[in-house]
Amino acid sequence: MSSQTRNETSFDYLTFERNSRSFPPDELLKYRGLTFAWSSDGLHILASGNDELEVAEQLKKMGIDISQVVFDNFPDCDSIF
């Protein structure tokens, strides 16, 4: 019997890293200045918002467990300086 429960999946960091780095840059620019949630395989951005709480609320409404996503952000370069 597996030590994982039915809803848990193992996280494959190498797959996530490869896929998220291949995400189209022009698509990623849409998330500038926002926090967003990647699918665990790094192929899709599932939700975005002003902060992790807002994104988590969206994911919950979509029925997605936040333990199954990777939170990230894309700083607005104008706000850094």
Backbone atoms as SQL, in Angstrom:
CREATE TABLE atoms (id INTEGER PRIMARY KEY, chain TEXT, resi INTEGER, resn TEXT, atom TEXT, x REAL, y REAL, z REAL);
INSERT INTO atoms VALUES
  (1, 'A', 1, 'MET', 'N', 0.843, -1.190, 0.000),
  (2, 'A', 1, 'MET', 'CA', 0.000, 0.000, 0.000),
  (3, 'A', 1, 'MET', 'C', 0.880, 1.242, 0.000),
  (4, 'A', 2, 'SER', 'N', 0.527, 2.211, -0.803),
  (5, 'A', 2, 'SER', 'CA', 1.293, 3.447, -0.921),
  (6, 'A', 2, 'SER', 'C', 1.136, 4.295, 0.331),
  (7, 'A', 3, 'SER', 'N', 2.189, 5.056, 0.653),
  (8, 'A', 3, 'SER', 'CA', 2.116, 5.956, 1.797),
  (9, 'A', 3, 'SER', 'C', 1.385, 7.240, 1.441),
  (10, 'A', 4, 'GLN', 'N', 1.053, 7.433, 0.165),
  (11, 'A', 4, 'GLN', 'CA', 0.336, 8.624, -0.259),
  (12, 'A', 4, 'GLN', 'C', -1.162, 8.363, -0.203),
  (13, 'A', 5, 'THR', 'N', -1.909, 9.408, 0.166),
  (14, 'A', 5, 'THR', 'CA', -3.363, 9.281, 0.133),
  (15, 'A', 5, 'THR', 'C', -3.841, 9.495, -1.291),
  (16, 'A', 6, 'ARG', 'N', -5.094, 9.248, -1.503),
  (17, 'A', 6, 'ARG', 'CA', -5.665, 9.322, -2.845),
  (18, 'A', 6, 'ARG', 'C', -5.477, 10.697, -3.486),
  (19, 'A', 7, 'ASN', 'N', -5.545, 11.795, -2.723),
  (20, 'A', 7, 'ASN', 'CA', -5.458, 13.140, -3.283),
  (21, 'A', 7, 'ASN', 'C', -4.033, 13.666, -3.379),
  (22, 'A', 8, 'GLU', 'N', -3.060, 12.968, -2.853),
  (23, 'A', 8, 'GLU', 'CA', -1.689, 13.448, -2.884),
  (24, 'A', 8, 'GLU', 'C', -0.962, 12.905, -4.104),
  (25, 'A', 9, 'THR', 'N', -0.111, 13.733, -4.652),
  (26, 'A', 9, 'THR', 'CA', 0.774, 13.281, -5.711),
  (27, 'A', 9, 'THR', 'C', 2.164, 13.749, -5.359),
  (28, 'A', 10, 'SER', 'N', 3.151, 13.030, -5.828),
  (29, 'A', 10, 'SER', 'CA', 4.512, 13.470, -5.549),
  (30, 'A', 10, 'SER', 'C', 4.841, 14.609, -6.500),
  (31, 'A', 11, 'PHE', 'N', 5.651, 15.523, -6.016),
  (32, 'A', 11, 'PHE', 'CA', 6.033, 16.689, -6.792),
  (33, 'A', 11, 'PHE', 'C', 7.333, 16.388, -7.522),
  (34, 'A', 12, 'ASP', 'N', 7.320, 16.534, -8.816),
  (35, 'A', 12, 'ASP', 'CA', 8.500, 16.304, -9.638),
  (36, 'A', 12, 'ASP', 'C', 9.102, 17.661, -9.982),
  (37, 'A', 13, 'TYR', 'N', 10.073, 18.080, -9.182),
  (38, 'A', 13, 'TYR', 'CA', 10.680, 19.403, -9.343),
  (39, 'A', 13, 'TYR', 'C', 11.306, 19.576, -10.720),
  (40, 'A', 14, 'LEU', 'N', 11.982, 18.575, -11.216),
  (41, 'A', 14, 'LEU', 'CA', 12.651, 18.703, -12.515),
  (42, 'A', 14, 'LEU', 'C', 11.647, 18.926, -13.641),
  (43, 'A', 15, 'THR', 'N', 10.536, 18.211, -13.607),
  (44, 'A', 15, 'THR', 'CA', 9.495, 18.399, -14.620),
  (45, 'A', 15, 'THR', 'C', 8.898, 19.795, -14.506),
  (46, 'A', 16, 'PHE', 'N', 8.590, 20.204, -13.275),
  (47, 'A', 16, 'PHE', 'CA', 8.036, 21.545, -13.067),
  (48, 'A', 16, 'PHE', 'C', 8.992, 22.606, -13.602),
  (49, 'A', 17, 'GLU', 'N', 10.247, 22.505, -13.228),
  (50, 'A', 17, 'GLU', 'CA', 11.243, 23.508, -13.636),
  (51, 'A', 17, 'GLU', 'C', 11.380, 23.554, -15.157),
  (52, 'A', 18, 'ARG', 'N', 11.468, 22.419, -15.793),
  (53, 'A', 18, 'ARG', 'CA', 11.603, 22.365, -17.257),
  (54, 'A', 18, 'ARG', 'C', 10.381, 22.989, -17.928),
  (55, 'A', 19, 'ASN', 'N', 9.200, 22.606, -17.487),
  (56, 'A', 19, 'ASN', 'CA', 7.981, 23.108, -18.113),
  (57, 'A', 19, 'ASN', 'C', 7.747, 24.591, -17.856),
  (58, 'A', 20, 'SER', 'N', 7.952, 25.033, -16.621),
  (59, 'A', 20, 'SER', 'CA', 7.694, 26.442, -16.319),
  (60, 'A', 20, 'SER', 'C', 8.693, 27.353, -17.033),
  (61, 'A', 21, 'ARG', 'N', 9.917, 26.886, -17.213),
  (62, 'A', 21, 'ARG', 'CA', 10.908, 27.687, -17.951),
  (63, 'A', 21, 'ARG', 'C', 10.593, 27.743, -19.442),
  (64, 'A', 22, 'SER', 'N', 9.791, 26.811, -19.922),
  (65, 'A', 22, 'SER', 'CA', 9.405, 26.785, -21.332),
  (66, 'A', 22, 'SER', 'C', 8.102, 27.540, -21.585),
  (67, 'A', 23, 'PHE', 'N', 7.505, 28.068, -20.514),
  (68, 'A', 23, 'PHE', 'CA', 6.254, 28.807, -20.652),
  (69, 'A', 23, 'PHE', 'C', 6.494, 30.018, -21.546),
  (70, 'A', 24, 'PRO', 'N', 5.611, 30.300, -22.497),
  (71, 'A', 24, 'PRO', 'CA', 5.829, 31.412, -23.428),
  (72, 'A', 24, 'PRO', 'C', 5.990, 32.752, -22.694),
  (73, 'A', 25, 'PRO', 'N', 7.101, 33.438, -22.933),
  (74, 'A', 25, 'PRO', 'CA', 7.359, 34.717, -22.242),
  (75, 'A', 25, 'PRO', 'C', 6.245, 35.746, -22.422),
  (76, 'A', 26, 'ASP', 'N', 5.652, 35.824, -23.607),
  (77, 'A', 26, 'ASP', 'CA', 4.578, 36.790, -23.821),
  (78, 'A', 26, 'ASP', 'C', 3.345, 36.460, -22.984),
  (79, 'A', 27, 'GLU', 'N', 3.125, 35.179, -22.722),
  (80, 'A', 27, 'GLU', 'CA', 2.023, 34.779, -21.845),
  (81, 'A', 27, 'GLU', 'C', 2.343, 35.125, -20.390),
  (82, 'A', 28, 'LEU', 'N', 3.585, 34.919, -19.998),
  (83, 'A', 28, 'LEU', 'CA', 4.007, 35.212, -18.627),
  (84, 'A', 28, 'LEU', 'C', 3.906, 36.701, -18.320),
  (85, 'A', 29, 'LEU', 'N', 4.137, 37.548, -19.302),
  (86, 'A', 29, 'LEU', 'CA', 4.039, 38.998, -19.107),
  (87, 'A', 29, 'LEU', 'C', 2.653, 39.437, -18.659),
  (88, 'A', 30, 'LYS', 'N', 1.638, 38.657, -18.960),
  (89, 'A', 30, 'LYS', 'CA', 0.275, 38.979, -18.537),
  (90, 'A', 30, 'LYS', 'C', 0.144, 38.995, -17.016),
  (91, 'A', 31, 'TYR', 'N', 1.092, 38.341, -16.335),
  (92, 'A', 31, 'TYR', 'CA', 1.025, 38.200, -14.880),
  (93, 'A', 31, 'TYR', 'C', 1.981, 39.146, -14.161),
  (94, 'A', 32, 'ARG', 'N', 2.533, 40.104, -14.891),
  (95, 'A', 32, 'ARG', 'CA', 3.457, 41.079, -14.308),
  (96, 'A', 32, 'ARG', 'C', 2.767, 41.840, -13.180),
  (97, 'A', 33, 'GLY', 'N', 3.415, 41.875, -12.033),
  (98, 'A', 33, 'GLY', 'CA', 2.871, 42.554, -10.864),
  (99, 'A', 33, 'GLY', 'C', 1.886, 41.729, -10.059),
  (100, 'A', 34, 'LEU', 'N', 1.714, 40.468, -10.420),
  (101, 'A', 34, 'LEU', 'CA', 0.730, 39.618, -9.747),
  (102, 'A', 34, 'LEU', 'C', 1.381, 38.401, -9.094),
  (103, 'A', 35, 'THR', 'N', 0.632, 37.808, -8.192),
  (104, 'A', 35, 'THR', 'CA', 0.952, 36.495, -7.645),
  (105, 'A', 35, 'THR', 'C', 0.105, 35.500, -8.430),
  (106, 'A', 36, 'PHE', 'N', 0.665, 34.332, -8.702),
  (107, 'A', 36, 'PHE', 'CA', -0.092, 33.352, -9.469),
  (108, 'A', 36, 'PHE', 'C', 0.246, 31.941, -9.017),
  (109, 'A', 37, 'ALA', 'N', -0.574, 31.000, -9.449),
  (110, 'A', 37, 'ALA', 'CA', -0.407, 29.596, -9.081),
  (111, 'A', 37, 'ALA', 'C', -0.186, 28.767, -10.335),
  (112, 'A', 38, 'TRP', 'N', 0.934, 28.062, -10.361),
  (113, 'A', 38, 'TRP', 'CA', 1.239, 27.120, -11.441),
  (114, 'A', 38, 'TRP', 'C', 0.606, 25.771, -11.128),
  (115, 'A', 39, 'SER', 'N', 0.249, 25.044, -12.162),
  (116, 'A', 39, 'SER', 'CA', -0.082, 23.637, -11.978),
  (117, 'A', 39, 'SER', 'C', 1.189, 22.936, -11.519),
  (118, 'A', 40, 'SER', 'N', 1.070, 21.819, -10.851),
  (119, 'A', 40, 'SER', 'CA', 2.251, 21.154, -10.287),
  (120, 'A', 40, 'SER', 'C', 3.225, 20.672, -11.350),
  (121, 'A', 41, 'ASP', 'N', 2.764, 20.543, -12.597),
  (122, 'A', 41, 'ASP', 'CA', 3.671, 20.132, -13.665),
  (123, 'A', 41, 'ASP', 'C', 4.305, 21.325, -14.388),
  (124, 'A', 42, 'GLY', 'N', 3.897, 22.552, -14.018),
  (125, 'A', 42, 'GLY', 'CA', 4.475, 23.750, -14.608),
  (126, 'A', 42, 'GLY', 'C', 3.987, 24.070, -16.001),
  (127, 'A', 43, 'LEU', 'N', 2.933, 23.418, -16.440),
  (128, 'A', 43, 'LEU', 'CA', 2.436, 23.649, -17.797),
  (129, 'A', 43, 'LEU', 'C', 1.400, 24.778, -17.874),
  (130, 'A', 44, 'HIS', 'N', 0.727, 25.056, -16.751),
  (131, 'A', 44, 'HIS', 'CA', -0.388, 26.008, -16.780),
  (132, 'A', 44, 'HIS', 'C', -0.347, 26.940, -15.575),
  (133, 'A', 45, 'ILE', 'N', -0.801, 28.153, -15.774),
  (134, 'A', 45, 'ILE', 'CA', -1.083, 29.051, -14.665),
  (135, 'A', 45, 'ILE', 'C', -2.576, 28.936, -14.413),
  (136, 'A', 46, 'LEU', 'N', -2.917, 28.562, -13.190),
  (137, 'A', 46, 'LEU', 'CA', -4.300, 28.234, -12.861),
  (138, 'A', 46, 'LEU', 'C', -5.115, 29.421, -12.362),
  (139, 'A', 47, 'ALA', 'N', -4.451, 30.342, -11.664),
  (140, 'A', 47, 'ALA', 'CA', -5.146, 31.500, -11.102),
  (141, 'A', 47, 'ALA', 'C', -4.125, 32.582, -10.800),
  (142, 'A', 48, 'SER', 'N', -4.598, 33.821, -10.706),
  (143, 'A', 48, 'SER', 'CA', -3.703, 34.925, -10.368),
  (144, 'A', 48, 'SER', 'C', -4.465, 35.969, -9.577),
  (145, 'A', 49, 'GLY', 'N', -3.710, 36.790, -8.854),
  (146, 'A', 49, 'GLY', 'CA', -4.320, 37.845, -8.063),
  (147, 'A', 49, 'GLY', 'C', -3.264, 38.722, -7.434),
  (148, 'A', 50, 'ASN', 'N', -3.697, 39.581, -6.540),
  (149, 'A', 50, 'ASN', 'CA', -2.781, 40.529, -5.905),
  (150, 'A', 50, 'ASN', 'C', -1.886, 39.909, -4.841),
  (151, 'A', 51, 'ASP', 'N', -2.330, 38.795, -4.241),
  (152, 'A', 51, 'ASP', 'CA', -1.531, 38.128, -3.220),
  (153, 'A', 51, 'ASP', 'C', -1.925, 36.654, -3.141),
  (154, 'A', 52, 'GLU', 'N', -1.185, 35.901, -2.332),
  (155, 'A', 52, 'GLU', 'CA', -1.441, 34.462, -2.233),
  (156, 'A', 52, 'GLU', 'C', -2.833, 34.153, -1.703),
  (157, 'A', 53, 'LEU', 'N', -3.318, 34.959, -0.782),
  (158, 'A', 53, 'LEU', 'CA', -4.649, 34.721, -0.223),
  (159, 'A', 53, 'LEU', 'C', -5.725, 34.828, -1.301),
  (160, 'A', 54, 'GLU', 'N', -5.620, 35.849, -2.130),
  (161, 'A', 54, 'GLU', 'CA', -6.592, 36.020, -3.211),
  (162, 'A', 54, 'GLU', 'C', -6.527, 34.848, -4.196),
  (163, 'A', 55, 'VAL', 'N', -5.321, 34.419, -4.516),
  (164, 'A', 55, 'VAL', 'CA', -5.152, 33.293, -5.435),
  (165, 'A', 55, 'VAL', 'C', -5.700, 32.009, -4.798),
  (166, 'A', 56, 'ALA', 'N', -5.398, 31.817, -3.515),
  (167, 'A', 56, 'ALA', 'CA', -5.878, 30.626, -2.818),
  (168, 'A', 56, 'ALA', 'C', -7.399, 30.571, -2.790),
  (169, 'A', 57, 'GLU', 'N', -8.047, 31.719, -2.613),
  (170, 'A', 57, 'GLU', 'CA', -9.508, 31.763, -2.618),
  (171, 'A', 57, 'GLU', 'C', -10.054, 31.368, -3.990),
  (172, 'A', 58, 'GLN', 'N', -9.408, 31.843, -5.054),
  (173, 'A', 58, 'GLN', 'CA', -9.834, 31.466, -6.403),
  (174, 'A', 58, 'GLN', 'C', -9.689, 29.961, -6.617),
  (175, 'A', 59, 'LEU', 'N', -8.547, 29.425, -6.180),
  (176, 'A', 59, 'LEU', 'CA', -8.297, 27.990, -6.341),
  (177, 'A', 59, 'LEU', 'C', -9.338, 27.172, -5.585),
  (178, 'A', 60, 'LYS', 'N', -9.668, 27.613, -4.377),
  (179, 'A', 60, 'LYS', 'CA', -10.668, 26.905, -3.576),
  (180, 'A', 60, 'LYS', 'C', -12.007, 26.879, -4.304),
  (181, 'A', 61, 'LYS', 'N', -12.401, 28.014, -4.896),
  (182, 'A', 61, 'LYS', 'CA', -13.661, 28.081, -5.645),
  (183, 'A', 61, 'LYS', 'C', -13.636, 27.150, -6.856),
  (184, 'A', 62, 'MET', 'N', -12.433, 26.918, -7.388),
  (185, 'A', 62, 'MET', 'CA', -12.274, 26.033, -8.547),
  (186, 'A', 62, 'MET', 'C', -12.158, 24.570, -8.128),
  (187, 'A', 63, 'GLY', 'N', -12.099, 24.326, -6.804),
  (188, 'A', 63, 'GLY', 'CA', -11.979, 22.965, -6.303),
  (189, 'A', 63, 'GLY', 'C', -10.565, 22.415, -6.363),
  (190, 'A', 64, 'ILE', 'N', -9.573, 23.321, -6.405),
  (191, 'A', 64, 'ILE', 'CA', -8.175, 22.910, -6.491),
  (192, 'A', 64, 'ILE', 'C', -7.522, 23.066, -5.129),
  (193, 'A', 65, 'ASP', 'N', -6.914, 22.006, -4.652),
  (194, 'A', 65, 'ASP', 'CA', -6.202, 21.993, -3.373),
  (195, 'A', 65, 'ASP', 'C', -4.911, 22.794, -3.521),
  (196, 'A', 66, 'ILE', 'N', -4.698, 23.783, -2.636),
  (197, 'A', 66, 'ILE', 'CA', -3.507, 24.629, -2.768),
  (198, 'A', 66, 'ILE', 'C', -2.207, 23.861, -2.552),
  (199, 'A', 67, 'SER', 'N', -2.294, 22.673, -1.969),
  (200, 'A', 67, 'SER', 'CA', -1.071, 21.879, -1.799),
  (201, 'A', 67, 'SER', 'C', -0.634, 21.250, -3.123),
  (202, 'A', 68, 'GLN', 'N', -1.473, 21.379, -4.146),
  (203, 'A', 68, 'GLN', 'CA', -1.173, 20.786, -5.445),
  (204, 'A', 68, 'GLN', 'C', -0.711, 21.822, -6.474),
  (205, 'A', 69, 'VAL', 'N', -0.394, 23.045, -6.019),
  (206, 'A', 69, 'VAL', 'CA', 0.051, 24.102, -6.928),
  (207, 'A', 69, 'VAL', 'C', 1.367, 24.687, -6.422),
  (208, 'A', 70, 'VAL', 'N', 1.986, 25.488, -7.268),
  (209, 'A', 70, 'VAL', 'CA', 3.207, 26.203, -6.907),
  (210, 'A', 70, 'VAL', 'C', 2.909, 27.690, -7.033),
  (211, 'A', 71, 'PHE', 'N', 3.000, 28.413, -5.912),
  (212, 'A', 71, 'PHE', 'CA', 2.784, 29.857, -5.934),
  (213, 'A', 71, 'PHE', 'C', 4.044, 30.548, -6.435),
  (214, 'A', 72, 'ASP', 'N', 3.847, 31.618, -7.178),
  (215, 'A', 72, 'ASP', 'CA', 4.963, 32.373, -7.745),
  (216, 'A', 72, 'ASP', 'C', 4.498, 33.811, -7.901),
  (217, 'A', 73, 'ASN', 'N', 5.421, 34.694, -8.229),
  (218, 'A', 73, 'ASN', 'CA', 5.032, 36.053, -8.549),
  (219, 'A', 73, 'ASN', 'C', 5.977, 36.610, -9.599),
  (220, 'A', 74, 'PHE', 'N', 5.488, 37.612, -10.272),
  (221, 'A', 74, 'PHE', 'CA', 6.239, 38.268, -11.319),
  (222, 'A', 74, 'PHE', 'C', 6.241, 39.742, -10.929),
  (223, 'A', 75, 'PRO', 'N', 7.327, 40.202, -10.293),
  (224, 'A', 75, 'PRO', 'CA', 7.359, 41.593, -9.834),
  (225, 'A', 75, 'PRO', 'C', 7.169, 42.578, -10.989),
  (226, 'A', 76, 'ASP', 'N', 6.454, 43.648, -10.666),
  (227, 'A', 76, 'ASP', 'CA', 6.318, 44.750, -11.602),
  (228, 'A', 76, 'ASP', 'C', 7.615, 45.540, -11.523),
  (229, 'A', 77, 'CYS', 'N', 8.397, 45.505, -12.561),
  (230, 'A', 77, 'CYS', 'CA', 9.725, 46.134, -12.546),
  (231, 'A', 77, 'CYS', 'C', 9.662, 47.602, -12.171),
  (232, 'A', 78, 'ASP', 'N', 8.598, 48.296, -12.536),
  (233, 'A', 78, 'ASP', 'CA', 8.468, 49.709, -12.212),
  (234, 'A', 78, 'ASP', 'C', 8.332, 49.942, -10.706),
  (235, 'A', 79, 'SER', 'N', 7.786, 48.950, -9.979),
  (236, 'A', 79, 'SER', 'CA', 7.583, 49.130, -8.550),
  (237, 'A', 79, 'SER', 'C', 8.799, 48.738, -7.724),
  (238, 'A', 80, 'ILE', 'N', 9.803, 48.134, -8.344),
  (239, 'A', 80, 'ILE', 'CA', 10.998, 47.716, -7.620),
  (240, 'A', 80, 'ILE', 'C', 11.897, 48.906, -7.307),
  (241, 'A', 81, 'PHE', 'N', 11.956, 49.838, -8.221),
  (242, 'A', 81, 'PHE', 'CA', 12.864, 50.982, -8.051),
  (243, 'A', 81, 'PHE', 'C', 12.179, 52.191, -7.517);
